[in-house]
């Protein structure tokens, strides 16, 4: 049921209305403090980051961040750009964690976390992911650690959950991936419970990067000469997300689904009302808040059968993303959307490190 105009005036914005009147939570899709403050003011209860996001924040705030980068380098004279870059990433996360701390305390530790992503270059190395995640988890009480849903990542997720780390599975696009993540989390939680440890404030999430799945399927259609009805590919990620949710409910998974990688208003409107998390970039938050779109629960409304049928019939990679057994864990690393995203995150990390290098070792040919 839609909210009446009289009641709607109580809310600061459409996103605030959604946060107050539905079970749908939203996070700020950035660790930038100004964007996070705006999001929290409009009802956000978390935030996330990745190498691309951190690089963008650092570039935008470089004049302000430059002295601290130089200070870190001076404090650690043997460190190279990698070590300094990771310290910068960690400090950005801690700043965001402090801004979210009141939410964390208000919600009894159930919300109010900042997600910090492990090194994307370690996508094949479960031990390295575990080691870095354990270190990240002690940076602040409200840190959530992002692990890519690769073959090694799924292994690491079980171990970290058993160790009490709240995880956020990322680099994930398909139903098989989020199911594998949820299964790994359950195994980890059961191991932790069996050892007498508390799991009451553990709130793991499994991200489905719905927009990046749409991107990949559009690439596949163009590459393979497949003519699709205009706009149909924009429903692919939503269809997979809505297909995964009842499976989570039926199996009693304690992992919560999270939708990411926004490309259109559909990625908001069609997910309102679900007991899920939406991680929304600041640009899209502002667009949604000034759009005049009615805040109405639509999550239980299925994607039109003809849309799913067309995607299913014409795009094998949609079938692989949609079907419960469409991908084996061994195939996660080679699925097209995974490869594209891992490559993007690694490239973004190198760009970030290069920005740090330019502060540590300025180009003498420039003044």
C-alpha positions in Angstrom: 0.0 0.0 0.0 1.3 3.4 -0.9 2.0 6.0 1.8 -0.6 8.8 1.9 0.5 12.4 1.0 -0.2 13.5 4.6 2.0 10.8 6.1 4.7 11.3 3.4 5.4 14.8 4.6 6.9 13.4 7.8 9.8 12.0 5.8 12.9 13.9 4.6 13.0 12.2 1.3 11.8 9.1 -0.7 14.8 7.1 0.5 14.0 8.1 4.1 10.4 7.1 3.6 11.6 3.7 2.3 13.9 3.2 5.3 11.2 4.0 7.8 8.2 2.3 6.3 9.6 -0.9 4.7 12.1 -3.6 5.7 14.5 -2.4 3.0 17.7 -0.9 4.2 20.1 1.2 2.2 23.8 1.9 2.4 25.9 4.6 0.9 28.0 3.2 -1.9 31.1 5.2 -1.0 33.3 6.0 2.0 33.4 9.7 1.1 32.4 11.5 4.3 30.2 14.2 2.8 28.2 11.6 0.8 27.9 9.3 3.8 26.7 12.2 6.0 24.0 13.0 3.4 23.0 9.3 3.2 22.8 8.8 7.0 20.6 11.9 7.2 18.3 10.3 4.8 18.1 6.9 6.6 21.2 5.0 5.5 22.5 2.4 7.9 25.8 1.4 6.3 28.4 2.1 3.7 30.7 0.3 1.4 33.8 0.8 -0.6 36.0 -0.9 -3.2 39.3 0.0 -5.0 37.4 2.0 -7.6 35.4 4.0 -5.0 38.5 4.7 -2.8 40.4 5.8 -5.9 37.7 8.2 -6.8 37.4 9.6 -3.3 41.2 10.0 -3.1 41.4 11.8 -6.4 38.6 14.1 -5.5 40.0 14.9 -2.0 43.7 14.8 -3.0 44.5 18.3 -1.9 43.2 17.6 1.6 44.7 14.0 1.7 48.1 14.9 0.3 49.7 16.0 3.6 48.6 12.8 5.4 49.9 10.6 2.6 53.3 12.4 2.8 53.1 12.0 6.6 52.5 8.2 6.4 55.5 7.9 4.0 57.7 9.9 6.3 56.7 7.8 9.3 57.6 4.6 7.5 60.7 5.3 5.4 61.0 1.8 4.1 57.4 1.6 2.8 56.6 1.6 -0.8 53.5 2.8 -2.5 51.6 -0.4 -1.8 52.0 -0.2 1.9 51.2 3.6 2.0 48.2 3.0 -0.3 46.7 0.4 2.0 47.2 2.6 5.1 45.3 5.3 3.3 42.5 2.8 2.4 42.4 1.7 6.1 42.2 5.3 7.4 39.4 6.2 5.0 37.5 3.2 6.3 38.1 4.1 9.9 36.8 7.6 9.3 33.6 6.2 7.8 33.3 3.8 10.7 33.4 6.7 13.1 30.6 8.5 11.2 28.5 5.3 11.3 29.2 4.5 15.0 26.0 6.2 16.3 24.0 4.1 13.9 25.9 1.0 15.1 25.2 1.8 18.7 21.6 2.7 18.1 21.0 -0.6 16.3 22.8 -2.7 18.9 25.5 -3.7 16.4 23.1 -5.1 13.9 23.6 -2.2 11.4 25.9 0.7 11.0 28.9 -1.0 9.4 31.4 0.1 6.8 32.6 -2.5 4.3 36.2 -2.5 3.3 37.4 -4.7 0.5 40.3 -7.0 0.5 43.1 -6.8 -2.1 41.5 -7.8 -5.5 44.8 -9.2 -6.6 44.3 -12.1 -4.1 41.2 -13.4 -5.8 42.8 -16.9 -6.1 44.4 -17.0 -2.7 42.1 -17.9 0.2 44.8 -17.7 2.8 45.8 -14.2 1.8 42.2 -13.1 1.9 41.7 -14.5 5.3 44.9 -12.9 6.7 44.0 -9.4 5.4 40.4 -9.7 6.4 41.3 -10.6 10.0 43.5 -7.5 10.1 40.7 -5.3 8.7 38.2 -6.7 11.2 40.1 -5.2 14.1 40.3 -1.7 12.6 37.0 -0.7 14.2 34.1 -2.5 15.9 31.8 -1.8 13.0 33.9 -3.0 10.1 32.5 -5.5 7.6 35.0 -7.1 5.3 34.4 -7.6 1.6 35.6 -10.8 -0.1 35.1 -11.5 -3.8 32.8 -14.5 -4.5 35.5 -16.4 -6.4 36.4 -20.0 -5.7 39.0 -18.9 -3.2 36.7 -16.3 -1.8 34.0 -18.7 -0.9 36.5 -20.8 1.0 37.8 -17.7 2.8 34.2 -16.6 3.7 33.6 -19.8 5.6 36.8 -19.5 7.6 36.3 -15.8 8.4 32.7 -16.4 9.5 33.9 -19.1 11.8 36.4 -16.6 13.2 33.6 -14.1 13.9 34.2 -11.7 11.0 31.2 -10.1 9.4 31.6 -10.6 5.7 30.2 -8.9 2.6 30.6 -11.1 -0.5 31.3 -9.0 -3.5 32.3 -9.6 -7.2 29.1 -11.6 -7.3 26.4 -11.5 -10.0 24.6 -14.8 -10.1 22.2 -16.9 -8.1 24.8 -19.8 -7.9 27.3 -17.4 -6.4 25.1 -15.9 -3.7 23.8 -19.4 -2.8 27.4 -20.7 -2.5 28.2 -17.7 -0.3 25.2 -18.3 1.9 26.1 -21.9 2.3 29.7 -21.0 3.3 28.4 -18.5 5.8 26.1 -21.1 7.4 28.9 -23.6 7.7 31.0 -20.9 9.4 28.2 -19.9 11.7 27.6 -23.5 12.7 31.2 -24.0 13.5 31.3 -20.8 15.6 28.1 -21.9 17.5 29.5 -25.3 18.1 32.6 -23.7 19.8 30.3 -21.8 22.1 30.9 -18.4 20.4 28.2 -15.7 20.0 26.8 -15.0 16.6 23.9 -12.7 17.6 25.4 -9.6 16.1 26.8 -11.2 13.0 25.1 -9.8 9.9 26.8 -11.2 6.8 25.6 -10.0 3.4 25.9 -11.5 -0.1 26.1 -8.8 -2.8 24.6 -9.3 -6.2 26.0 -6.6 -8.6 22.9 -6.4 -10.6 24.0 -3.6 -12.8 27.3 -5.3 -13.7 25.3 -8.4 -14.7 23.2 -6.2 -17.0 26.4 -4.7 -18.4 27.9 -8.1 -19.1 24.8 -9.4 -20.8 24.6 -6.3 -23.0 28.2 -7.0 -24.1 27.4 -10.6 -24.8 24.4 -9.7 -26.9 26.4 -7.2 -29.0 29.3 -9.6 -29.3 27.2 -12.5 -30.4 24.8 -10.5 -32.6 21.7 -11.2 -30.5 18.9 -8.8 -31.0 17.0 -8.1 -27.8 13.8 -6.1 -27.2 14.9 -2.6 -26.1 15.3 -2.4 -22.3 14.9 -6.1 -21.6 18.5 -6.5 -20.5 17.9 -3.9 -17.7 15.7 -6.4 -15.9 18.3 -9.3 -15.9 19.9 -8.4 -12.5 16.6 -7.7 -10.9 15.2 -11.1 -12.1 18.2 -13.0 -10.7 18.0 -11.0 -7.4 14.3 -11.7 -7.0 14.9 -15.4 -7.9 17.5 -15.8 -5.2 15.5 -14.3 -2.4 12.9 -17.0 -1.9 15.6 -19.6 -2.0 17.4 -17.8 0.9 14.1 -17.8 2.8 13.2 -21.4 2.2 16.7 -22.6 3.3 16.8 -20.3 6.3 20.1 -18.7 5.3 21.2 -16.1 7.8 22.9 -14.1 5.1 21.1 -11.0 3.8 21.0 -10.2 0.1 22.4 -6.9 -1.1 21.9 -5.2 -4.5 24.7 -3.1 -5.9 26.0 -1.4 -9.1 23.1 0.9 -10.0 22.3 1.7 -13.6 18.7 2.9 -13.6 15.8 3.7 -11.3 14.5 0.2 -11.7 17.4 -1.0 -9.5 15.6 1.0 -6.7 11.9 1.0 -7.4 11.6 -2.8 -8.1 13.4 -3.8 -4.9 11.5 -1.5 -2.5 9.8 -3.6 0.2 12.2 -6.5 0.3 14.0 -7.5 3.5 17.3 -6.7 1.7 20.0 -4.1 1.5 20.5 -1.6 -1.4 23.9 0.0 -1.7 23.3 3.2 -3.6 25.8 5.7 -5.0 25.4 9.3 -3.9 24.4 10.4 -7.5 21.6 8.0 -7.6 20.4 8.8 -4.1 20.0 12.5 -5.0 18.2 11.6 -8.2 15.8 9.3 -6.4 15.2 11.8 -3.7 14.2 14.5 -6.2 12.4 12.2 -8.7 8.9 12.3 -7.3 8.7 8.5 -7.7 6.1 6.9 -5.4 7.6 4.8 -2.7 5.6 1.7 -3.1 6.7 -1.9 -2.2 7.3 -3.7 -5.5 9.7 -6.4 -4.4 7.1 -9.2 -4.4 6.0 -8.3 -7.9 7.7 -10.7 -10.3 9.6 -9.7 -13.4 7.3 -10.2 -16.4 7.4 -13.7 -17.7 8.0 -12.6 -21.3 11.2 -10.7 -20.2 12.6 -13.6 -18.3 11.8 -16.0 -21.1 13.5 -13.8 -23.7 16.6 -13.4 -21.6 16.6 -17.2 -20.9 16.1 -18.2 -24.5 18.6 -15.8 -26.1 21.4 -15.4 -23.6 23.1 -18.6 -22.2 25.0 -16.4 -19.8 21.6 -15.3 -18.3 20.6 -18.9 -17.8 23.9 -19.5 -16.1 23.3 -16.5 -13.8 19.6 -17.4 -13.1 19.6 -21.1 -12.6 20.4 -22.5 -9.2 23.0 -24.8 -10.7 23.9 -22.6 -13.6 27.6 -22.3 -12.5 29.8 -24.6 -10.5 32.0 -23.0 -7.9 34.9 -23.9 -10.1 33.4 -21.7 -12.8 33.0 -18.5 -10.8 36.4 -17.2 -11.6 35.8 -17.5 -15.4 32.3 -16.1 -15.7 32.4 -13.0 -17.8 31.1 -10.5 -15.3 33.6 -11.8 -12.7 36.5 -11.5 -15.0 35.5 -8.0 -16.1 35.0 -6.8 -12.5 38.2 -8.4 -11.1 40.2 -6.7 -13.9 38.5 -3.4 -13.2 39.2 -3.6 -9.5 42.8 -4.5 -10.0 43.3 -1.7 -12.5 41.6 0.7 -10.1 43.9 -0.4 -7.3 46.9 0.3 -9.5 45.5 3.7 -10.4 45.1 4.4 -6.6 48.7 3.3 -5.9 49.9 5.5 -8.7 48.1 8.5 -7.1 50.0 7.7 -3.9 53.2 7.3 -5.8 52.8 10.8 -7.3 52.7 12.2 -3.8 55.6 10.2 -2.5 57.7 10.6 -5.6 56.5 13.7 -7.5 57.4 14.0 -11.2 60.4 16.4 -11.4 59.3 17.5 -14.9 56.1 19.0 -13.4 55.9 22.0 -11.1 
